[in-house]
Amino acid sequence: MDTMAATTPQLGLRERKKIKTRTEIRRATYRLVAEQGYDATTVEQIAEAAEVSPSTVFRYFPTKEDIVLTDEYDELLVAALRDRPEDEPPLESLRFVVQEGLRMSMEIDPAEMRQRTKLMVEVPALRARMMESMSGTGRMLCAVLAERSGRDPDDLEIRVFAMGTLGGLNEATAYWAERGHQDDLTELVDRAINTLRDGLVL
């Protein structure tokens, strides 16, 4: 957790205020969704509950789906990945930073994490938007992998590695939610990364 925590103080006042507003909007959304369901929850209701205007909601989140899917950890994870030893295999670096991010999420608000992943597997619009949002995270990951390898971030191998890894992690999270969050998510992530590393053992 030290690596992740070390990146937090670098955020300026404006960025901290943005994160606070996004967090309030997200929490208002989860409260409303728990009460009345995702489809019945409108952006106008979310804005009122978060005490902001609808335009403010859309300024931070282009779509209602993004409120559920967007978190504050991508940039922290990228910063932590850049801090990993240069001679460490990329997959092991990713294992470390993803596990740290999961621990942070579960420590801050495990109930929100469970609700978020439950919605991700139950709401078709969220599943579709998730695939789009993964491409943005993938580009960030490609940039870091390119820095470490001296290759172009658009190289096929870089893109396949980044998106293949993100896809595997997404499936581990979906598996966790589909099974009622009964399993240890960190163990599922380890299994997913081991499968990417070793291939499918028949």
Secondary structure by P-SEA (a helix, b strand, c coil): caaaaaacccccaaaaaaaaaaaaaaaaaaaaaaccccccccaaaaaaaacccaaaaaaacccaaaaacccccaaaaaaaaaaccccccaaaaaaaaaaaaaaaaaaacaaaaaaaaaaaaccaaaaaaaaaaaaaaaaaaaaaaaaacccccccaaaaaaaaaaaaaaaaaaaaaaaacccccaaaaaaaaaaaaaccccc
